[in-house]
Amino acid sequence: MNSNQIELLAVNAVEDYFTKIERINPTIPVGDKEPSWDGFLYLYSDNSMKKDSLIGRIPVQVKGKQGEFVESLTYPVKTSDLRNYMREGGCIYFVVLINDKQERKIFNRMLIPVELQNILKGKEQQKSINVKMKPLEGSDDDVYHSLVDFYRDMKKQTGSPIKTLSLKDLVDGNYDTFRFFLSGFDASKESLESFITRKAICLYVKSTDANASDIPIKEGRCFLKLIQNVKQIVSVNGIVFYNSFEKTNEKNKIILGIGHCLKVAFDSQNPIEISVNIKLEATGLKAMAQDVLFVLNVLENKSFKIGDFSVDIPCDNESEKLYALLKGKYAMLHKVQLLLEQLHVIKDLDLSTMEKRDWAELKMLTAGILDKKELALNVTER
């Protein structure tokens, strides 16, 4: 194929894709000579797509590339084009892969000003900069609303250079209000937690100047992670171990954290398939003993309950080995607890400071005090 054929196939692929989506009108002329841009995606608020329902237009650039299909792609973009996108408030860059059968796969990068600023930093003298692209995918509704959100971010990020704050600035500074903007939430289809964690967002800090614009976070678009402490009983076979658990919503995933020992993760769209991670991370003796006992009961019963909801845990040969190992560990921890109670030690033991020698001495004390065994002491004369 020659360059004209490649360009035609690429532009047609992008136009065909967006023509099928309601409220979007792609206008991308073939053979366009305008510098840095090939056309626009016009966004409308309703299906009439009349002038009075026009939200705005997004500049686009389309490139065709011959090659086999891949999952991810990096493409060299001219630095002069990136600077122009920066000045104009952003652009969507499309790269269309075309294989030997002339099948096409569309990749894209939504280049908002704050991310363009990051891409250009320190590379201004280069002729081109490699930019990561991702496949164009998602439901028609998701694609439409992602464009609406992108257009809004284009308009909010103005100025050259753009004034930004880093995530570290948020932690170190006195900022108590941040905001982000998303469109397209439908409560009948998914929870709010799922919606706001599966979409890339731009975070903004509310300016202290009432007349000034919000300040964008310089890291660009990110994915939120929501962490909640849920007050609900966690039990095994009727025995209550915890009165709460940690629930984390992140991109397409929900993670339940039980104590300091067990994490159960499942796809928010397909909760049937779960993954279980057992890792003992408690540093205090009391918490560690409780966590180990909980895990032993979970492995023995192959399930636990959160309230009245039962969570089944898949077990295999490795689970049996872990059970045997933890049974011995719990016996030792429980003995140490009994020893400290008998010695009237109130302060919890910090296991993170314990060394091999400390455990050996505790073992000797439990043998002598709890088990009433005679101890042989080695005395070295000086």
N, C-alpha and C positions, 0 to 999 in steps of 0.2 A: 504493500500500500504506500502511496505517496503521502506527503504531509497534508495536502488538501483533503484527501479521503479520511485520514486519521482525525483531522479537525472536525469534519462533517459528522462522523460517527460519534465523536465525543460530545459535541454540542447537541445532537439529536437525542443522545442518551439522557442528558440532563433535562432537556426540554420535555421529553416524553415522561420522565419520572415526575416532574412537578406539575405537568398539565393534568395528570390524573388526580391530583390533590385539590380538593375544593378550597376556594378563597386564596389561591396562589396563581398568579399569571406570569410565567417565565417569558422574558423577551430577550433572546440571545441571538443576534444576527450572526450568520456564518460569514467568515471573511472580514469581520469587523476590524477596522484599522485604528480604533481609539486606543491610546496608550494605556497599558496597565489593566484595562477592564474590557470585558466582552459583552456585557449586558446587565440586566437587572432582574430580580425577582420582585414582583409587585404583590404586596400583601393587602388583603381586604378583610373587613370585619364581618361580612356576610356573603352569601352565595350569589347575590346580584352582581357583585364585582363592578358596581358603578363608581363614578368619581367621588360621590359623597361618602362612600364606604371605604375609601382608600386609607389604609393605615400608614403606608410609606413604601419605599423601595430599597432593596439591598443590592449593592454592586456585586457582581460576580466575575470571576475569571475561570475559564475552562481550558484545560490542557488534555490532550490525548497521548497515550503511551502504549506501545505494543509490548506484550509480555504475558506470561502465565499468571493466573490469578494467585494472589497472596492474601494473608490475613491482615497484614499491616504494611504501610508504605511510607517511605521518606522521599520527598521530592525537592529538587533544587529550585528555589524561587529567587528571581532577580532582586537584589537589594534595593534597586531603584523603585521596583514595583511595591515592595514592602513599605518603603518610605511614603509612597503615594497613598497607599491604603491607610497609613497612619494619619496623614493629613486630612483625608476625606472621611475619617471616622470608622473605618473598617471595611471588610470585604469577605465574601465566602469564596474560597479557592477550591475548585474541583479538579481532580485528576481522574480520568477515565481509563482504566486498563482494558485493552482490546486484545483478545487471544487470537490464535490462528483460525478459529471458527467464526471470528468476528462477534463473539459474545462479549458483553461489556459489563464491567463492575465499576461502580462509582465510589471514589474516595473523596473526602472533603476535609476542610479545616475552616472553622468559623474564626476569623481573625479579628478579634475586638482590639481596640486601641491599646489597652493595658498589656495584652499578650504580645502585640506587635512591638511594643516598647521593650519587652523582655527579650524577644527574638533578636532584635537589632542591637541590643546592648553589647558593646565590645566587638561587634562584627561589621560596623558601619563601612569599613574600607573594602570589604569583600565584594566581589561581583555578584555572588549568589550565596544563599544560606539554605541549608537543608532543613526542611520543615516537615514534621510528622503529620501524616494524614490518617484518617480513620474511615472505615466503610460507612457509606450513607445507608442507614437502616432505621427501622422503627415503624410504628403504625402511622397512617396518614395524619391522625390527630396529633401524635407526638411530634412529627416533623413540622407540621404547621405551627404549633405553639413554640417549638424551639426557635423557629425563625422570628416569631413575634417577640420572644424574650431577647434574642440577639439584636433585633432592631432597637428595642428599648435600651439595651446596654450601649449600643453605638451612640445613641443620642445623649446618654448620661455621661459618657467618657469623652470629654472635650478638652481642648487645650494641647499645647505642645511645648515642653513635655507635660505629660499628665501628672498632676499631683496625686500621689498614692501613699498608702500606709502599708507596712508589712504586717503579717500575722504576729510577729514578735512585738511590733509597736503596740498592737492591741493588748498583749499580755502585760507589757511593761508600762503602758501609758494609762491615762485616766479616761478610758472610753467605755461607756456603759450601754451604748445603743448601737447596734448594727442592723442592717436590713438587707433583704434580697427580694427579688421580684420573679414570680413564676406565674404562668397562665396555663389554663387547661385542666384544672383539678376537677375531677368528677367523683364525688363521694359514693356514688352507687357502684363504682368499678374498683376502687382501692382506698386504703386508709391514707390519711394525710401524711403519716410517718413514712409510708412506702413511697408516696408521690415525691416528697421533698428530698428524699435520700437517693433516689435513682436518677435524678436529673442534675447535670452540671450547672452550677450557679455562680454568679458574680456577687461577692459580698461587698457591701458598702458601709462606711462609717458615717453616722450623722454628724455633719459639721457643727462646730460650736457657734459658727456664724449663721444666723437664721436666714440670711439672704444668699448664702453660698450653697453650691451644689454638694451632694453627698460625695465622700471621698472613697474611690475604689481601692480594694486590697490588691497590692501589686503582683501577688502570685497568680492572678487571673482566676479563671473558672476552677471550681473545686467541687468535691462531693461532701455533703454534710454527713456527720455521724451523730445520731441522737442516742444519748445514754440516759436511761430512766431507772430509778430505784422503785421497784414494784412491791408494794406491801401485800404479800400473799404467802400463805404457808407452803413450805416445801417438805414433803414427807415421803417415807418409804414404809409400806406395809403397816400404815397407821401410826408410825413413830415420826413425830415432828422434829426436824433437824434445823430448819431455818424459818424465820418469820418474813423474809423478803428475799428477792433476787434481783440481779441486774439485767435489764433488757436493753440490747443495743440494736438499733436500726441503722444499717448502712446500705450501700448500693445493692439492691436486689437480694438482700440477705438480712435475716434476723438471728441474733446470737443471744442465748440465755446463759448468763453466768451464775452458777450456783456456788455459794461460799467462795473459797479461794482454790477450788479444786476441779470444777467441772464446767465445760463450755459445750453447749449444744447449739449447732448452727443448722439453719435450713433456709432454702430458697423461699423468699416471700411470695413468689408466684406459684411455687410447687412445694408446699410444706410436708409432703409425704416423705421425701428423701432427706435424711438428716445425717450430719456428721458429728461425732463425739470426740472431744479432746479432754483427756484426764491429765492434769498437771497440778501437783501439790505446790502451792505458792505461799501458803500462810507462813508467817514468821514467828507467831506466838505459839506456845505449847498447847494452850487450850483450843485455839482455832484449828491447829494442825490435827490434834486428836479427834476433834469433831469432824473435820473434813475426811480423814482417813476412815472413820467409822461409817460416815455417809456413803463413801465410795464402795466400801465393803458390802453394805446393804444393797446398794444399787446393782452391783455385780451379781450378788446372790439372787436378787429378785428380778433382775433384768428389766427393771423399770423404776420410775419414781413418779410422784404426783406433785403438780402445782395446783393448789386448791383441789378441785375435783377432776382436773384434767390429767390423764395419765400419759407419760412420755415413755415409750418403749426404747430400750437401749440394746442395740445389736451386740452380741457377745460371741467370741471365738476362742481358739486355743490360747491366744495371747492374753485374753481376758482372764483365763484360768490361772495363768502364770502370775499375772498382776495381783490377782486375788490372794494367792499363796504368799507373795512378797509383802503385800500390805497387811496381811493378818499378823505376820511377825513384827512388822513396824508398829502396828497398833498395840500389840502386847507390850512392847518396850515403852511406848509413849504413856500408856495407861499406868504402868509401874512407876514411871517417873512422876506422874501426877499424884499417885498414892504416897510416894516417898515425900514429896514436897508438902502435902497435906499433913503428914505425920510430923514433919519438922516445923509445922506452922509457918510455912513460907507463903505469904500472901501475893507478892509480886509475881506476875506471869513471867515465865522463862522465855527469853529472846533466843530462838533457835538460830537466827542468822549469825549470831556471834559464837556459836558452838563449834569447837574443833574436835578432831578425832580423840585427843587426849581427854577432853571434857566428857565425852560420851563414855569413855572407858572408866573414868572415875565415878560417873553416875551409876554405871552398871555394877561397879564394886559396892557402892553404897546401898543400892537396892538389894543386892545379894546379902549384905551384912545385916541391914535393918529390917527389910521386909521378909526375906527368906530365912533369917536367923542362921545364916551360914557362918562358919568360922573363916576368918580371913587371914591369909599368910602375908605378913608385911615384910618387905625387905628393908633392913636397917643398915645403913652405911655408916661405919665409924669414921669420925674425922680426926 
